[in-house]
Amino acid sequence: MSLLDRLRAQIAQDGPISVAEYFTRCLHDPRDGYYATRPALGEGGDFLTAPGVSQMFGELIGLWILETWTLMGRPAPVRLVEIGPGDGTLISDILRAARLLPAFLAAADLWLVEVSPPLREAQAAKLANAPVTPRWADRLEAVPAGAPLILVANEVLDCLPARQFVRTEDGWAERMVGLDEAGNLAFGLKPLGPPPVGEAARKGRWGEQTHLGQRPPPSPSATPPPQGEDLEPGTVVESSPAQAALGSEIGHRVARDGGAALLIDYGRDLPGPGDTLQALKAHRKVSPLAEPGQADLTVWADFPAVLAAAAEAGAATGPILSQGAFLQGLGIEQRAQALASAQSSANQADQTDKLARQLDRLTGAAQMGELFKVVCLSAPGLSPPLFEGSRP
């Protein structure tokens, strides 16, 4: 029985499920979840991340790591941690850049936090000849404590589930996944607060209600979103306790053991409404409900919430930078020029054009440069490169 059939059966029996639960099932169902069975990265897959655009991305992050380690006083050992390493390209590029400082490689204890068996295999193949032997954990908590760490998480927050709330004329409702009259998956609304009374109750009016199989009871225990009550009906607000929890866990870790964490993702730098749930298959957007487990689902990272949770856990937090500003601050334009100059004269023109396209993809305002953001969480008193003035 496919994941779609199992979801239909579950909803028909128990009623609609939240967008967050649906999101998690699609990505991590042990039998049919996207990351459990068929993650497809790169040009020939479903989506392309920054490390796949150009080696420059990982190399510059590697240089950032070396400088951060130096500012930390060159501790040994130091845990080098990547959460969600994809196919291993980013950490491979980081380690290549780290060869510039052999003392760091000698001190580094490499941990990859990965839950996907297929991706673990890809990472192991990519790092077969790496200068540091990797070890794997399925969660950050399993990475040994007791030593400072430098952590990188690229496009991880967007893979964590979010709940969606919709402002209706009757108040707030939670967006749910249920069944329409034909038995297909469909979005609908579950009111928050007390059930409707009077005429609304007799008509079964639940705001913008889509048929959801068994009509769910209202949820008086659910917390409405914090945004103002003056939002227009139909406005969607997202809340991701999972993203905030990861920010809290990383913040607690760097505050306790020392070190810094670099989080890179696409998302918002200010709180605000918006439906950001999307599904990607073969680099094209598809309906999130069309093929559960067959496409990658994402939501925007809520950086303000992540930083607030990390600060509450005791970490210092820096400003939210655009990816373009971050990479330019690290010297990506100079790196592109150096790579072009290293080519033979016969290949230099083609290589220069290719590097220019890669540079625009990573830093251009119309590409990844503005949509993607970079934040740093660090131990109090540590000011990593480009994040000077971090506040506790």
SEVOZA-134351 format. One record per atom (N, C-alpha, C): y, z negated, x. Coordinates in steps of 0.02 Angstrom, whole numbers, padded with zeros to 5 digits, always signed. Layout:
YZX...
//
This chain:
-00060+00000+00043+00000+00000+00000+00062+00000+00044+00108+00046+00033+00168+00052+00074+00215-00006+00061+00265-00013+00105+00315-00066+00096+00352-00055+00030+00368+00008+00014+00401+00022-00049+00360-00002-00108+00296+00012-00108+00252-00009-00163+00248-00085-00167+00244-00117-00109+00239-00191-00109+00304-00223-00133+00361-00193-00114+00425-00219-00139+00431-00211-00215+00410-00153-00240+00412-00142-00312+00369-00193-00348+00309-00205-00322+00263-00252-00355+00292-00323-00353+00321-00342-00296+00350-00409-00291+00408-00418-00340+00452-00368-00344+00510-00373-00388+00488-00373-00461+00439-00331-00477+00415-00330-00546+00386-00397-00567+00356-00432-00520+00325-00497-00536+00375-00554-00533+00416-00556-00480+00458-00615-00467+00532-00605-00481+00554-00543-00492+00624-00530-00503+00658-00504-00441+00722-00486-00447+00759-00456-00392+00764-00500-00330+00774-00468-00273+00782-00503-00210+00852-00489-00183+00877-00533-00140+00944-00523-00113+00945-00464-00064+01004-00437-00052+01012-00384-00002+00988-00409+00066+01001-00472+00082+00980-00500+00147+00904-00501+00153+00870-00520+00100+00796-00521+00103+00769-00450+00108+00797-00404+00070+00776-00334+00073+00787-00307+00144+00843-00320+00173+00862-00299+00241+00809-00323+00291+00792-00387+00287+00743-00416+00333+00674-00385+00325+00654-00375+00263+00588-00345+00251+00585-00274+00279+00639-00236+00269+00639-00167+00293+00634-00162+00369+00666-00208+00404+00667-00205+00477+00608-00240+00509+00585-00296+00479+00538-00339+00515+00473-00354+00478+00459-00321+00423+00394-00330+00392+00340-00316+00444+00292-00362+00454+00244-00354+00509+00202-00289+00505+00191-00266+00444+00148-00208+00435+00186-00142+00434+00245-00142+00403+00281-00079+00392+00355-00082+00411+00379-00137+00439+00450-00142+00455+00469-00093+00510+00532-00072+00508+00556-00020+00554+00547-00042+00627+00569-00102+00645+00564-00123+00714+00494-00145+00733+00454-00163+00684+00386-00183+00699+00341-00123+00713+00360-00064+00688+00313-00008+00692+00342+00056+00721+00405+00074+00707+00428+00141+00723+00501+00145+00746+00526+00099+00786+00595+00107+00808+00603+00170+00849+00655+00209+00833+00665+00274+00867+00737+00277+00891+00746+00267+00957+00812+00267+00987+00824+00331+01025+00887+00347+01037+00905+00403+01079+00919+00467+01040+00933+00521+01077+00952+00584+01046+00898+00610+00999+00835+00599+01017+00780+00624+00975+00757+00574+00924+00790+00517+00918+00770+00466+00871+00815+00462+00811+00826+00401+00786+00867+00391+00726+00939+00373+00742+00951+00343+00800+01020+00324+00817+01026+00319+00893+01087+00323+00917+01102+00322+00988+01148+00263+01002+01129+00221+01050+01172+00165+01070+01208+00183+01135+01258+00143+01152+01300+00158+01210+01260+00167+01275+01208+00127+01289+01171+00139+01351+01140+00208+01355+01124+00237+01297+01095+00304+01296+01147+00359+01303+01211+00342+01295+01264+00391+01303+01275+00406+01377+01277+00353+01418+01291+00363+01489+01270+00302+01529+01247+00314+01590+01230+00259+01636+01291+00216+01652+01351+00244+01644+01412+00207+01661+01418+00143+01621+01396+00144+01558+01401+00085+01516+01365+00026+01547+01301+00034+01562+01262-00020+01590+01283-00039+01660+01303+00010+01700+01325-00005+01768+01386-00049+01768+01434-00035+01723+01495-00076+01721+01481-00146+01695+01436-00152+01647+01416-00218+01625+01381-00256+01682+01342-00219+01722+01312-00251+01780+01363-00278+01829+01417-00240+01840+01471-00265+01884+01506-00325+01853+01515-00324+01787+01544-00382+01753+01501-00444+01763+01436-00435+01760+01389-00490+01769+01394-00518+01840+01397-00474+01890+01403-00497+01960+01467-00537+01970+01522-00514+01943+01585-00550+01951+01584-00616+01915+01553-00617+01855+01547-00680+01818+01505-00730+01856+01449-00707+01884+01406-00751+01923+01444-00780+01983+01484-00738+02014+01524-00762+02071+01573-00815+02049+01607-00804+01992+01654-00854+01965+01618-00919+01947+01555-00915+01929+01516-00974+01912+01496-01014+01973+01508-00987+02033+01488-01021+02095+01421-00998+02121+01397-00941+02098+01333-00912+02120+01275-00961+02112+01264-00987+02053+01208-01033+02044+01140-00998+02052+01092-01036+02077+01023-01011+02082+00976-01067+02062+00933-01056+02013+00925-00993+01977+00979-00983+01924+00984-00922+01900+01027-00906+01844+00984-00865+01796+00984-00883+01733+00946-00845+01683+00987-00783+01664+00958-00725+01677+00987-00662+01654+00949-00644+01590+00984-00644+01534+00952-00636+01469+00982-00576+01432+00940-00534+01406+00963-00483+01359+00927-00493+01293+00966-00498+01240+00938-00501+01172+00937-00431+01143+00880-00410+01117+00875-00344+01088+00884-00289+01139+00839-00284+01189+00850-00237+01245+00835-00164+01228+00819-00148+01166+00806-00078+01148+00749-00049+01188+00760+00009+01218+00707+00040+01258+00711+00021+01332+00755-00027+01349+00759-00051+01417+00811-00016+01460+00847+00033+01431+00895+00071+01471+00952+00028+01496+00980-00015+01453+01037-00055+01473+01019-00102+01530+00965-00139+01524+00949-00188+01577+00929-00151+01641+00900-00092+01635+00883-00052+01694+00947-00032+01731+00998-00010+01694+01061+00009+01726+01096-00052+01755+01093-00109+01720+01123-00170+01746+01091-00189+01813+01025-00186+01816+00990-00206+01878+01005-00157+01935+01015-00093+01919+01033-00045+01972+01101-00063+02001+01149-00080+01958+01214-00101+01983+01210-00166+02022+01164-00210+02001+01158-00275+02034+01131-00271+02105+01103-00213+02123+01079-00205+02192+01137-00210+02242+01199-00204+02217+01257-00212+02261+01263-00283+02286+01231-00330+02253+01235-00401+02273+01164-00430+02274+01127-00419+02327+01057-00442+02330+01048-00516+02316+01098-00557+02331+01092-00629+02319+01084-00643+02244+01117-00601+02203+01110-00611+02130+01039-00595+02108+01011-00540+02133+00943-00522+02114+00894-00576+02137+00907-00607+02194+00863-00660+02218+00868-00722+02173+00926-00732+02143+00936-00792+02101+00917-00780+02028+00912-00717+02007+00905-00702+01936+00834-00713+01911+00831-00746+01854+00769-00756+01816+00777-00716+01752+00744-00658+01748+00757-00610+01695+00714-00623+01633+00749-00629+01575+00715-00639+01511+00740-00587+01461+00694-00556+01426+00710-00509+01373+00687-00539+01306+00734-00546+01260+00718-00574+01194+00706-00516+01147+00643-00505+01129+00623-00447+01091+00566-00464+01044+00571-00445+00980+00518-00458+00932+00476-00396+00917+00498-00337+00937+00464-00275+00920+00411-00258+00972+00347-00256+00953+00295-00236+01002+00306-00167+01031+00323-00115+00992+00334-00049+01023+00392-00050+01073+00445-00087+01059+00501-00089+01106+00483-00129+01168+00443-00181+01161+00421-00217+01221+00383-00170+01268+00341-00127+01240+00304-00080+01281+00352-00032+01317+00403-00008+01281+00451+00038+01312+00490+00003+01367+00509-00060+01356+00546-00098+01406+00503-00109+01469+00440-00126+01458+00395-00138+01515+00388-00074+01557+00382-00017+01524+00376+00046+01560+00440+00062+01599+00498+00050+01567+00562+00064+01600+00573+00020+01661+00548-00041+01658+00561-00091+01711+00502-00100+01758+00456-00052+01758+00396-00058+01799+00413-00067+01873+00467-00036+01897+00485-00041+01968+00551-00078+01977+00569-00120+01930+00632-00157+01934+00632-00207+01991+00690-00223+02019+00693-00271+02074+00682-00343+02052+00681-00355+01986+00667-00422+01959+00614-00414+01906+00564-00457+01907+00510-00453+01858+00531-00484+01792+00528-00447+01737+00549-00475+01673+00496-00517+01641+00520-00564+01600+00476-00601+01554+00505-00593+01484+00462-00601+01434+00482-00589+01365+00478-00652+01323+00522-00656+01274+00521-00709+01224+00539-00678+01157+00514-00708+01103+00529-00679+01038+00591-00710+01007+00621-00759+01040+00683-00790+01016+00717-00824+01075+00782-00833+01070+00820-00864+01125+00796-00935+01139+00777-00970+01087+00754-01039+01095+00695-01044+01143+00655-00991+01148+00597-00992+01192+00614-00978+01265+00675-00957+01280+00696-00948+01350+00710-01017+01379+00679-01035+01435+00685-01103+01461+00758-01124+01471+00772-01185+01453+00838-01214+01464+00841-01245+01533+00898-01276+01548+00904-01313+01611+00934-01274+01668+00956-01212+01656+00989-01173+01708+01044-01132+01675+01099-01119+01710+01152-01077+01680+01126-01007+01666+01157-00974+01618+01134-00908+01599+01192-00859+01592+01176-00796+01600+01221-00741+01584+01183-00698+01534+01210-00691+01475+01174-00659+01420+01212-00598+01396+01175-00546+01379+01204-00485+01351+01167-00468+01286+01205-00451+01235+01176-00429+01172+01216-00370+01147+01187-00310+01153+01220-00249+01131+01188-00224+01067+01228-00218+01015+01204-00197+00949+01146-00240+00925+01157-00304+00924+01109-00352+00897+01135-00383+00832+01199-00401+00831+01227-00432+00771+01219-00388+00710+01227-00322+00720+01223-00276+00662+01153-00271+00633+01103-00296+00670+01034-00296+00646+01015-00360+00609+01063-00406+00602+01050-00469+00567+01074-00463+00495+01036-00490+00448+01050-00478+00376+01113-00512+00352+01143-00482+00302+01202-00510+00269+01191-00511+00194+01218-00562+00162+01220-00564+00089+01283-00526+00067+01279-00495+00009+01336-00459-00019+01356-00488-00086+01422-00499-00093+01449-00525-00155+01499-00475-00183+01500-00470-00248+01544-00422-00282+01590-00460-00330+01653-00444-00326+01702-00473-00373+01698-00434-00438+01686-00468-00494+01683-00437-00559+01738-00466-00603+01746-00438-00662+01796-00465-00708+01779-00535-00731+01716-00554-00725+01693-00621-00746+01686-00670-00687+01705-00649-00627+01697-00692-00568+01654-00659-00516+01626-00700-00472+01585-00674-00418+01513-00665-00439+01481-00614-00411+01409-00602-00421+01379-00582-00354+01315-00597-00345+01281-00576-00284+01245-00510-00297+01253-00463-00250+01219-00399-00255+01145-00409-00239+01102-00382-00281+01030-00390-00274+00996-00322-00274+00933-00322-00254+00891-00263-00257+00837-00275-00309+00837-00234-00361+00787-00240-00413+00759-00172-00431+00738-00163-00493+00708-00101-00517+00749-00072-00574+00755-00005-00575+00787+00026-00632+00735+00040-00686+00755+00073-00740+00710+00084-00796+00650+00127-00777+00657+00168-00725+00602+00210-00703+00557+00175-00651+00574+00113-00634+00534+00077-00584+00554+00090-00513+00612+00123-00502+00636+00135-00434+00682+00078-00411+00686+00069-00346+00731+00018-00320+00803+00035-00339+00841-00016-00358+00910-00006-00379+00949-00070-00364+01015-00061-00351+01059-00118-00342+01082-00144-00409+01090-00210-00413+01118-00242-00472+01151-00307-00453+01177-00343-00501+01217-00403-00488+01187-00464-00521+01192-00519-00484+01169-00584-00509+01229-00630-00509+01254-00650-00568+01314-00690-00571+01306-00757-00535+01361-00780-00506+01363-00847-00477+01395-00894-00527+01373-00956-00525+01402-01005-00571+01363-01010-00635+01392-01042-00686+01357-01054-00748+01343-00989-00786+01290-00987-00828+01274-00927-00865+01327-00911-00916+01333-00846-00936+01382-00827-00986+01367-00858-01053+01419-00868-01092+01410-00899-01158+01444-00855-01210+01432-00871-01274+01466-00837-01328+01448-00763-01331+01499-00722-01344+01489-00651-01354+01458-00618-01292+01480-00640-01232+01452-00611-01171+01378-00624-01166+01356-00685-01185+01286-00701-01182+01246-00660-01232+01272-00651-01293+01235-00614-01344+01226-00541-01324+01276-00514-01288+01271-00444-01267+01233-00436-01200+01217-00492-01168+01184-00488-01103+01229-00459-01050+01294-00470-01053+01341-00439-01006+01342-00479-00941+01324-00445-00886+01320-00477-00820+01365-00440-00771+01426-00426-00790+01469-00387-00744+01442-00317-00739+01444-00289-00677+01421-00220-00666+01345-00220-00656+01309-00235-00709+01237-00247-00704+01198-00181-00706+01157-00170-00656+01108-00117-00658+01043-00149-00682+01000-00110-00716+00936-00137-00737+00898-00163-00677+00873-00224-00681+00843-00256-00623+00772-00282-00638+00736-00248-00683+00671-00275-00700+00681-00340-00737+00652-00394-00714+00664-00459-00743+00736-00478-00729+00775-00492-00782+00845-00508-00773+00851-00577-00740+00883-00582-00682+00885-00646-00646+00931-00696-00679+00912-00760-00677+00958-00810-00702+01017-00818-00656+01074-00842-00681+01130-00855-00637+01112-00906-00583+01150-00906-00530+01135-00949-00473+01193-00997-00462+01193-01055-00496+01249-01101-00488+01253-01132-00419+01198-01129-00380+01200-01161-00313+01227-01114-00259+01232-01049-00274+01258-01003-00224+01332-01014-00211+01353-01003-00149+01423-01015-00130+01462-00950-00134+01513-00946-00175+01553-00885-00177+01586-00872-00110+01602-00810-00094+01635-00794-00031+01703-00826-00026+01728-00839+00035+01791-00876+00043+01853-00835+00030+01846-00768+00025+01905-00727+00015+01939-00745-00052+02002-00725-00059+02043-00745-00116+02017-00719-00182+02038-00753-00234+02017-00735-00302+02056-00676-00329+02104-00649-00291+02146-00595-00316+02118-00526-00299+02057-00523-00272+02027-00459-00254+02011-00420-00318+02016-00354-00313+02003-00311-00370+01929-00312-00389+01914-00307-00454+01844-00301-00475+01810-00242-00440+01749-00252-00418+01713-00202-00381+01716-00212-00306+01761-00255-00282+01766-00268-00210+01705-00304-00185+01678-00282-00128+01619-00312-00097+01640-00354-00037+01612-00413-00033+01623-00457+00025+01555-00476+00053+01548-00472+00119+01484-00487+00151+01488-00554+00188+01431-00587+00191+01425-00651+00227+01357-00651+00263+01359-00663+00328+01297-00663+00367+01286-00730+00401+01253-00777+00368+01235-00840+00402+01194-00828+00465+01155-00773+00466+01113-00760+00525+01156-00742+00585+01210-00704+00576+01254-00688+00632+01289-00751+00657+01314-00791+00610+01347-00854+00630+01298-00900+00666+01235-00902+00643+01185-00945+00675+01172-00924+00746+01170-00858+00759+01159-00835+00827+01220-00853+00870+01280-00845+00843+01339-00865+00880+01338-00939+00898+01316-00980+00851+01310-01052+00863+01259-01068+00916+01200-01034+00912+01147-01047+00961+01168-01028+01031+01199-00969+01038+01221-00947+01104+01278-00993+01129+01324-01010+01084+01379-01054+01103+01354-01121+01128+01306-01149+01092+01277-01214+01113+01244-01208+01181+01210-01152+01192+01173-01143+01255+01221-01138+01315+01274-01098+01310+01319-01092+01367+01360-01155+01376+01375-01191+01321+01413-01253+01328+01370-01306+01362+01306-01306+01348+01261-01357+01377+01239-01341+01448+01217-01277+01459+01188-01259+01523+01235-01222+01569+01292-01200+01543+01339-01161+01583+01325-01087+01579+01376-01047+01595+01368-00975+01595+01411-00940+01543+01392-00879+01529+01432-00837+01484+01387-00788+01447+01411-00765+01390+01375-00716+01349+01422-00661+01328+01398-00600+01332+01437-00541+01312+01404-00511+01251+01441-00507+01195+01415-00479+01133+01454-00415+01117+01418-00360+01107+01449-00295+01096+01419-00265+01032+01462-00243+00987+01437-00217+00924+01493-00183+00887+01476-00147+00834+01528-00120+00791+01539-00169+00734+01603-00179+00716+01617-00228+00665+01691-00242+00660+01706-00296+00624+01776-00312+00609+01801-00367+00654+01866-00362+00672+01897-00414+00712+01939-00461+00670+01946-00446+00606+01980-00491+00559+01937-00497+00496+01938-00555+00464+01900-00561+00401+01926-00511+00350+01881-00485+00310+01902-00438+00259+01844-00412+00219+01860-00382+00161+01807-00357+00118+01781-00290+00141+01726-00268+00110+01699-00202+00124+01623-00202+00123+01595-00149+00096+01522-00139+00095+01504-00099+00157+01471-00131+00206+01456-00097+00269+01381-00083+00277+01341-00098+00227+01269-00085+00231+01257-00010+00237+01218+00010+00287+01201+00080+00294+01132+00088+00324+01102+00145+00311+01037+00163+00339+01044+00228+00377+01012+00232+00435+01014+00292+00477+00944+00317+00490+00935+00381+00481+00872+00415+00498+00889+00483+00527+00862+00496+00587+00876+00558+00622+00952+00570+00628+00989+00516+00643+01061+00518+00655+01101+00535+00592+01071+00530+00534+01106+00543+00472+01102+00482+00426+01155+00471+00388+01155+00417+00340+01112+00436+00281+01068+00390+00261+01026+00399+00202+01035+00339+00157+01011+00342+00096+01016+00285+00051+00976+00226+00079+01005+00166+00080+00968+00107+00105+00906+00092+00064+00903+00118+00002+00846+00103-00042+00794+00159-00041+00808+00214-00007+00765+00273-00014+00696+00264+00017+00694+00240+00079+00630+00237+00115+00626+00171+00153+00610+00116+00120+00607+00051+00155+00560+00053+00215+00586+00031+00272+00546+00030+00333+00546+00095+00372+00573+00149+00343+00572+00213+00377+00638+00229+00411+00690+00190+00397+00756+00202+00426+00783+00136+00453+00832+00142+00498+00864+00083+00527+00920+00059+00481+00920-00004+00463+00973-00033+00422+01020-00074+00465+01085-00070+00451+01134-00109+00488+01190-00132+00442+01225-00184+00464+01289-00205+00434+01337-00218+00491+01401-00219+00475+01450-00234+00527+01444-00305+00552+01458-00313+00616+01462-00380+00645+01526-00414+00620+01519-00478+00603+01576-00518+00581+01597-00561+00641+01637-00531+00686+01655-00566+00748+01694-00630+00736+01741-00633+00689+01776-00697+00678+01729-00754+00661+01678-00740+00619+01631-00792+00600+01587-00812+00659+01567-00764+00700+01526-00778+00758+01564-00821+00808+01627-00803+00821+01667-00842+00869+01681-00912+00843+01694-00919+00778+01706-00985+00750+01644-01029+00757+01586-01001+00745+01524-01040+00751+01511-01060+00824+01525-01015+00871+01515-01030+00941+01563-01084+00965+01626-01079+00942+01675-01130+00961+01655-01198+00934+01631-01199+00873+01610-01263+00843+01551-01293+00882+01510-01249+00913+01454-01273+00953+01475-01295+01023+01539-01287+01041+01564-01312+01105+01580-01259+01156+01572-01195+01139+01586-01142+01188+01660-01124+01188+01682-01096+01243+01748-01065+01246+01741-00993+01222+01791-00969+01186+01787-00901+01159+01849-00862+01181+01837-00800+01201+01892-00758+01223+01917-00715+01166+01963-00670+01180+01989-00624+01129+01936-00573+01109+01947-00540+01053+01904-00485+01031+01935-00421+01059+01900-00390+01106+01924-00328+01136+01889-00268+01105+01923-00211+01104+01889-00150+01085+01845-00129+01143+01791-00092+01128+01747-00069+01182+01785-00024+01230+01831+00016+01203+01870+00059+01247+01911+00020+01297+01946-00031+01273+01987-00072+01317+01944-00109+01368+01886-00134+01346+01842-00170+01391+01817-00125+01448+01792-00067+01431+01766-00022+01482+01821+00006+01527+01879+00019+01499+01934+00042+01541+01957-00013+01588+01955-00075+01565+01973-00131+01608+01925-00140+01666+01863-00118+01655+01812-00123+01708+01813-00062+01755+01853-00011+01738+01859+00046+01783+01814+00104+01767+01800+00117+01703+01754+00171+01686+01781+00239+01706+01846+00249+01702+01874+00314+01721+01864+00327+01796+01873+00277+01836+01862+00285+01908+01788+00297+01923+01744+00264+01884+01672+00274+01894+01653+00345+01876+01681+00372+01822+01667+00441+01803+01689+00489+01858+01747+00477+01886+01772+00520+01940+01726+00516+02001+01701+00456+02016+01657+00449+02074+01591+00485+02063+01564+00481+02002+01502+00516+01988+01511+00592+01992+01568+00616+01968+01582+00688+01971+01589+00711+02043+01622+00671+02084+01633+00690+02154+01568+00691+02194+01519+00653+02171+01456+00648+02207+01412+00710+02197+01430+00753+02150+01390+00812+02136+01407+00868+02186+01359+00913+02194+01372+00971+02236+01425+01015+02203+01458+01056+02242+01511+01098+02215+01486+01145+02161+01423+01165+02165+01395+01211+02114+01388+01177+02046+01375+01112+02046+01363+01076+01984+01423+01035+01961+01475+01033+02002+01529+00985+01989+01566+00999+01924+01579+01063+01909+01616+01078+01848+01577+01057+01786+01512+01074+01784+01470+01055+01727+01466+00979+01721+01457+00945+01778+01451+00873+01777+01516+00840+01755+01572+00868+01777+01637+00840+01757+01646+00846+01682+01627+00903+01653+01633+00911+01580+01587+00862+01544+01526+00854+01569+01479+00808+01537+01505+00736+01540+01530+00716+01597+01557+00648+01604+01618+00638+01559+01658+00689+01552+01716+00683+01508+01695+00672+01436+01642+00707+01414+01616+00697+01346+01588+00627+01338+01552+00603+01388+01524+00536+01385+01579+00483+01383+01630+00494+01424+01686+00448+01427+01721+00444+01359+01731+00501+01328+01762+00502+01262+01718+00468+01210+01653+00479+01214+01607+00448+01166+01609+00372+01171+01614+00346+01231+01613+00274+01241+01681+00240+01229+01736+00276+01244+01801+00243+01242+01851+00274+01194+01838+00333+01168+01885+00367+01124+01896+00330+01059+01957+00331+01035+01974+00296+00973+01936+00324+00913+01922+00390+00914+01886+00421+00859+01810+00416+00867+01787+00388+00923+01716+00381+00936+01698+00306+00934+01668+00281+00988+01647+00211+00990+01701+00164+01015+01754+00191+01043+01803+00151+01078+01838+00098+01036+01854+00114+00973+01890+00066+00931+01844+00030+00882+01795+00065+00854+01749+00034+00805+01709-00021+00837+01687-00010+00900+01646-00060+00934+01692-00112+00967+01670-00175+00963+01708-00231+00990+01666-00267+01042+01700-00305+01085+01667-00344+01137+01697-00414+01136+01653-00465+01135+01676-00534+01138+01637-00571+01192+01666-00625+01216+01633-00666+01267+01633-00739+01245+01575-00770+01251+01567-00841+01241+01550-00871+01309+01582-00926+01327+01571-00954+01393+01575-01029+01393+01552-01058+01448+01559-01129+01458+01633-01147+01464+01653-01204+01437+01723-01225+01445+01744-01226+01518+01802-01198+01533+01826-01197+01601+01810-01134+01639+01766-01092+01612+01749-01029+01644+01788-00972+01610+01820-00931+01650+01858-00874+01624+01829-00810+01653+01779-00780+01620+01749-00719+01646+01799-00662+01648+01784-00610+01687+01830-00553+01693+01848-00523+01626+01912-00507+01618+01942-00478+01557+01947-00526+01499+01922-00587+01507+01926-00636+01454+01960-00700+01478+02007-00691+01524+02045-00748+01549+02084-00780+01491+02090-00844+01494+02125-00878+01439+02080-00895+01381+02014-00895+01393+01968-00915+01340+01985-00985+01317+01980-00995+01252+01999-01060+01225+01937-01099+01201+01937-01164+01211+01881-01204+01189+01880-01211+01114
//
